[in-house]
């Protein structure tokens, strides 16, 4: 399976997926730390991919997503955005209902 197929499969298989540097409990950059904290605050389980452990995903995902930076949050197969968008949606109370709806739909 080529890397784009792997990325598509990851996105399709997980209602909420965060591509980040490190893990939610041990983020490797400030943007990933803030993004994962906002997603965790929504109270739902989510998947993540540590792009530092997967250099081929790190290289290919920005082209596939047409989004140059990490982290990237994908909800229900759609790119939500990066750290700034995630934090803004969290502060406005828009992130939790979006994530809850995707998780309940996937169950």
Secondary structure, 3 states (H helix, E strand, C coil): CCHHHHHHHHHHHCCEEEEECEECCEECCHHHHHHHHHHHCCCCCCEEEECCCCHHHHHHHHHHHCCCCCCEEEECCEEEECHHHHHHHHHHCCHHHHHHHHHHHHC
